[in-house]
Amino acid sequence: MNDRLKALSDAGVSIWLDDLSRARLTSGNLARKIADDSVSGVTTNPTIFAAALTNGADYAEQLKSLGDEIDVDHAIKQLCSADVRNACDLFADVFTASNGYDGRVSIEVAPTLANNTGATIAQAAELHELVGRENVLIKIPATKPGLPAIRQTIADGISVNVTLIFSQERYREVMDAYLSGLEAADAAGKDLSTIHSVASFFVSRVDAEVDKRLALVGRDDLKSKTAIANALVAYGAFADVFGSDRFKALAAKGANVQRPLWASTGTKDPTLPDTLYVTDLVADGVVNTMPEKTMDAFGDHGEVGPSIVGKSAEGKAVLEQVSAAGVDLPAVFEVLENEGVEKFRRLVERTRYVGGEGDCFRQLIRETMRE
């Protein structure tokens, strides 16, 4: 057992791995991380599955089982959901021991649906059925059209990982969608204790965008402070909402808090400490989903920082300084959300070209059928 990662887990931070592939499952790598690195969940996204599918041989056997006439999108959905289902099974004991808070594996609705509420709701239900495991989380982006989809999916009794959250304002809308969904589920007679959710608040991308703008106005003294400050303010919003009478009424009926999840926690600036967005975001009950590189770095030399509870005012003061320096934070958050959706959308389109230039996923399917 890695002592540093265990110390982080003992401080109340759920350590989730931001990666999944067929090879990670079949090699026993993920099982070892559960046993040795205190990993208690997995998140995925289109980038992760695009990378996984480059190893076409790992998926050849399942492709053959799908039959001779395969739609590419259907094939990708089947392959990815199988990985998520098998990962869910690996985490079954963690899921049971934590009463559903951990042992979770996320699968994301197609980012091409990010601005289509009805289609997002439909695909969330489809993916939930396709994976067929209680510990799956359906990932829905926190776009404006995504908010009612989040509410309805929760109302339908499906657990959700809300992704691509960058601002406190949008985060509060996400929490409202969750509570509204719980209220609707309660009115429909559903067992609220079975519904779980995390809210994925993105971190390093904020510094990457803001630091470029700070450099333009000659304020390098504020460099790499915005992301942590933004997360502190977000955690304060979480404490407000889930300490409210509105949530207490739901909690009395068995409802669970929607836990904050720190996403995008690998540092993008090589001059920063490689464990910055882990060490400085410790609080009992949060989730930190890490790329393997970040997890390994923390396991090697990471330190558990002080709790961020009660530090919202400190974060707000930093954000005010950044704004006063001339950085339009609302514009930053809008750019990041749009870029996030567009990046994933392009990856979905390119997933058919998984082996490099000219190597089409459709061709991989055809070759597999001929073997």
C-alpha positions in Angstrom: 0.0 0.0 0.0 1.4 3.4 -1.0 1.7 5.4 2.2 1.3 8.9 0.6 -1.8 7.9 -1.3 -3.2 6.2 1.7 -2.6 9.3 3.8 -4.6 11.3 1.2 -7.4 8.8 1.3 -7.3 8.8 5.1 -7.8 12.6 5.0 -11.1 12.0 3.3 -10.2 12.5 -0.3 -11.5 9.8 -2.6 -8.8 9.0 -5.2 -10.2 8.2 -8.6 -8.2 7.3 -11.7 -8.8 9.4 -14.7 -8.3 6.7 -17.3 -9.6 3.3 -18.5 -8.8 0.8 -21.2 -9.3 -2.8 -22.0 -5.5 -3.5 -21.4 -5.7 -1.8 -17.9 -8.5 -4.2 -17.1 -7.1 -7.4 -18.5 -3.6 -6.9 -17.3 -4.7 -6.5 -13.7 -3.3 -3.0 -13.5 -6.6 -1.5 -12.3 -7.0 -4.2 -9.7 -3.5 -3.5 -8.4 -4.3 0.2 -8.2 -7.3 -0.5 -6.1 -5.3 -2.7 -3.8 -2.1 -0.7 -3.6 -2.9 2.9 -4.4 -6.2 3.5 -2.6 -8.0 4.0 -5.9 -11.7 4.0 -5.3 -13.2 5.0 -8.6 -12.6 5.8 -12.3 -13.6 8.6 -14.6 -13.6 8.4 -18.4 -14.1 10.8 -21.3 -13.9 10.8 -25.1 -10.2 11.5 -25.0 -9.6 8.5 -22.8 -11.6 6.1 -24.9 -10.1 7.5 -28.2 -6.6 6.6 -26.8 -7.8 3.2 -25.6 -9.2 2.3 -29.0 -5.9 2.9 -30.7 -5.0 -0.6 -29.4 -7.4 -2.3 -31.8 -6.1 -5.7 -31.0 -7.4 -5.4 -27.4 -10.9 -5.1 -28.8 -10.8 -7.6 -31.7 -12.5 -10.5 -29.9 -15.4 -8.4 -28.9 -15.7 -6.8 -32.3 -16.0 -10.3 -33.8 -18.9 -11.1 -31.5 -20.8 -8.1 -32.7 -21.6 -9.7 -36.1 -20.7 -9.0 -39.7 -22.7 -5.8 -40.2 -21.6 -3.2 -37.6 -22.4 0.4 -37.3 -19.2 2.3 -36.2 -21.0 4.3 -33.5 -22.7 1.3 -32.2 -19.5 -0.6 -32.1 -17.7 2.1 -30.2 -20.5 2.4 -27.7 -20.5 -1.4 -27.1 -16.7 -1.5 -26.6 -16.6 1.4 -24.2 -19.6 0.3 -22.2 -18.1 -3.2 -21.8 -14.9 -1.6 -20.3 -17.0 0.5 -17.9 -19.1 -2.6 -16.9 -16.1 -4.7 -16.2 -14.5 -1.8 -14.2 -17.7 -1.5 -12.2 -17.4 -5.2 -11.3 -13.9 -4.6 -10.1 -15.1 -1.9 -7.8 -18.1 -3.8 -6.4 -16.6 -4.3 -3.0 -15.5 -0.7 -2.7 -19.0 0.4 -3.8 -20.7 -1.8 -1.1 -18.3 -0.8 1.7 -18.7 2.9 1.0 -22.5 2.7 0.8 -22.3 3.9 -2.8 -20.1 6.9 -2.4 -17.1 5.3 -4.0 -16.5 2.3 -6.3 -17.9 4.5 -9.1 -17.1 4.4 -12.8 -18.2 7.2 -15.2 -19.2 7.0 -18.8 -20.0 10.1 -20.8 -22.9 10.9 -23.1 -21.8 12.0 -26.5 -20.4 15.5 -26.4 -22.1 16.1 -29.8 -25.4 16.2 -27.7 -24.1 18.8 -25.3 -26.6 21.4 -26.6 -29.5 19.0 -27.0 -31.4 18.4 -23.8 -33.8 15.7 -25.0 -31.1 13.7 -26.8 -28.9 13.9 -23.7 -31.7 12.6 -21.5 -32.3 9.7 -23.9 -28.7 8.7 -24.2 -28.1 8.9 -20.4 -30.9 6.4 -19.9 -29.5 4.2 -22.8 -26.0 4.2 -21.3 -27.3 3.4 -17.9 -29.2 0.4 -19.3 -26.3 -0.6 -21.5 -23.7 -0.7 -18.7 -26.2 -2.3 -16.4 -24.4 -1.8 -13.1 -25.6 0.2 -10.1 -22.2 1.8 -9.5 -22.1 3.5 -13.0 -22.2 7.3 -13.1 -23.6 8.9 -16.3 -21.5 11.9 -17.2 -23.4 14.9 -18.5 -21.8 18.3 -19.3 -22.9 21.3 -17.4 -23.9 23.4 -20.4 -27.1 25.4 -20.2 -29.0 22.7 -22.2 -27.3 20.1 -20.0 -28.9 21.5 -16.8 -32.4 20.3 -17.4 -31.0 17.0 -18.7 -29.2 16.6 -15.3 -32.4 17.4 -13.4 -34.4 14.9 -15.4 -31.8 12.1 -15.3 -31.6 12.5 -11.5 -35.4 12.5 -11.3 -35.4 9.2 -13.2 -33.2 7.7 -10.5 -30.0 7.6 -12.4 -26.8 8.6 -10.7 -24.8 11.4 -12.5 -21.3 12.8 -12.8 -21.8 16.4 -13.9 -18.8 17.5 -15.9 -17.1 20.6 -17.4 -17.9 23.0 -14.5 -15.7 26.0 -14.4 -17.4 28.8 -12.5 -19.2 29.1 -9.1 -22.2 30.5 -10.9 -22.7 27.5 -13.1 -21.8 25.2 -10.2 -24.7 26.7 -8.2 -27.0 26.0 -11.2 -25.7 22.4 -11.2 -26.5 21.9 -7.5 -29.9 23.4 -8.0 -30.5 20.9 -10.9 -29.5 18.1 -8.6 -31.8 19.2 -5.8 -34.6 19.8 -8.2 -34.1 16.3 -9.6 -34.1 14.8 -6.1 -37.4 16.6 -5.3 -38.9 15.2 -8.5 -37.7 11.7 -7.7 -39.1 12.0 -4.2 -42.5 13.1 -5.6 -42.4 10.0 -7.9 -41.8 7.8 -4.9 -38.2 6.9 -5.7 -35.7 5.8 -3.0 -33.4 8.9 -2.7 -30.7 6.9 -0.9 -29.9 5.1 -4.2 -29.3 8.3 -6.2 -25.7 9.7 -6.1 -23.9 12.4 -7.9 -20.6 14.2 -8.2 -20.0 17.6 -9.7 -16.7 17.8 -11.6 -15.1 21.2 -11.1 -12.2 21.7 -13.5 -9.0 23.1 -12.1 -5.8 23.3 -14.1 -7.5 24.5 -17.3 -8.5 27.6 -15.5 -4.9 28.5 -14.6 -3.7 27.7 -18.2 -6.2 30.2 -19.7 -6.0 32.9 -17.0 -2.2 32.9 -16.9 -2.0 33.7 -20.6 -4.2 36.7 -20.0 -2.3 37.8 -16.9 1.0 37.7 -18.9 -0.6 40.1 -21.4 -1.3 42.7 -18.7 2.0 42.2 -16.9 0.6 40.6 -13.8 2.8 37.5 -13.5 2.6 38.0 -9.7 -0.9 36.5 -9.8 0.2 33.6 -12.0 -1.1 30.1 -11.1 -3.3 31.3 -8.3 -6.7 31.5 -10.0 -7.6 27.8 -10.2 -7.1 27.0 -6.6 -8.9 30.2 -5.6 -11.8 29.3 -7.9 -12.0 25.9 -6.3 -12.0 27.4 -2.8 -15.0 29.6 -3.8 -16.7 26.5 -5.3 -16.2 24.5 -2.1 -17.8 27.4 -0.2 -20.8 27.3 -2.5 -21.0 23.5 -1.9 -21.0 24.1 1.9 -23.8 26.7 1.5 -26.1 24.6 -0.6 -25.7 21.3 1.2 -26.0 23.0 4.6 -29.3 24.6 3.6 -32.7 23.8 4.9 -33.7 22.7 1.3 -31.1 19.9 1.3 -31.7 19.0 5.0 -35.4 18.2 4.1 -34.2 15.9 1.3 -31.5 14.4 3.5 -34.1 13.4 6.1 -35.6 11.3 3.3 -32.3 9.6 2.5 -30.8 11.9 0.0 -27.0 12.1 -0.5 -24.9 15.2 -1.0 -23.6 15.8 -4.5 -19.9 15.6 -3.8 -17.4 18.0 -5.3 -14.9 16.3 -7.7 -11.7 18.0 -8.7 -11.0 17.3 -12.3 -8.2 18.4 -14.6 -5.8 18.0 -11.8 -2.6 17.3 -13.8 -0.5 20.5 -13.9 -0.1 21.9 -17.5 2.7 24.3 -16.6 6.0 22.4 -16.0 7.2 25.1 -13.7 4.5 24.2 -11.1 4.7 21.5 -8.6 3.3 18.4 -10.2 1.0 17.6 -7.2 -0.2 21.2 -6.8 -3.9 20.5 -7.6 -4.0 17.5 -5.2 -2.0 18.9 -2.2 -3.9 22.2 -2.2 -7.4 20.8 -2.6 -7.8 18.5 0.4 -11.2 18.2 2.2 -13.0 15.4 3.8 -15.6 14.1 1.3 -14.3 15.4 -1.9 -13.1 13.4 -4.9 -9.9 14.0 -6.8 -9.7 12.3 -10.2 -6.1 12.1 -11.4 -4.2 11.1 -14.5 -1.9 8.3 -13.8 1.1 10.6 -14.0 -0.2 12.8 -11.3 -1.2 9.9 -9.1 2.3 8.4 -9.4 3.9 11.8 -8.6 1.8 12.1 -5.5 2.6 8.5 -4.5 6.3 9.4 -4.9 6.6 12.8 -3.2 3.1 14.3 -2.6 2.1 15.9 0.7 -1.4 16.1 2.1 -2.1 19.8 2.5 -4.3 21.5 5.1 -8.1 21.3 4.7 -9.7 23.9 2.4 -12.8 24.0 4.6 -13.7 27.6 5.5 -11.3 29.2 3.0 -13.9 30.5 0.5 -13.2 34.1 1.4 -9.5 33.7 0.7 -10.3 32.3 -2.8 -12.8 35.2 -3.4 -10.0 37.8 -2.6 -7.7 36.2 -5.2 -10.4 36.2 -7.8 -11.1 39.9 -7.1 -7.4 40.7 -7.6 -7.4 38.8 -10.9 -10.5 40.6 -12.1 -9.0 44.0 -11.0 -5.9 43.2 -13.1 -8.1 43.2 -16.2 -9.0 39.5 -16.6 -12.6 38.9 -17.6 -13.3 35.8 -15.6 -16.8 35.1 -16.9 -15.4 35.3 -20.5 -12.6 32.8 -19.4 -15.2 30.4 -18.1 -17.3 30.6 -21.2 -14.2 30.0 -23.4 -13.2 27.0 -21.4 -16.7 25.4 -21.5 -17.0 25.9 -25.2 -13.5 24.6 -25.8 -14.2 21.6 -23.7 -17.3 20.6 -25.5 -15.7 21.3 -28.9 -12.5 19.3 -28.1 -14.5 16.3 -27.1 -16.8 16.6 -30.1 -13.8 16.6 -32.4 -12.4 13.5 -30.7 -15.7 11.7 -31.1 -15.5 12.4 -34.9 -11.8 11.4 -35.0 -12.3 8.2 -33.0 -12.9 6.4 -36.3 -9.3 7.2 -37.2 -7.7 5.5 -34.2 -4.5 4.1 -35.5 -2.9 7.1 -37.0 -3.2 8.7 -40.4 -5.4 6.7 -42.8 -6.2 3.9 -40.2 -9.9 4.2 -40.0 -11.8 2.5 -37.2 -14.3 1.3 -39.8 -11.4 -0.4 -41.6 -10.3 -2.0 -38.3 -13.8 -3.4 -37.9 -13.7 -4.8 -41.5 -10.3 -6.4 -41.0 -11.4 -8.0 -37.7 -14.4 -9.5 -39.4 -12.2 -11.1 -42.1 -9.8 -12.7 -39.6 
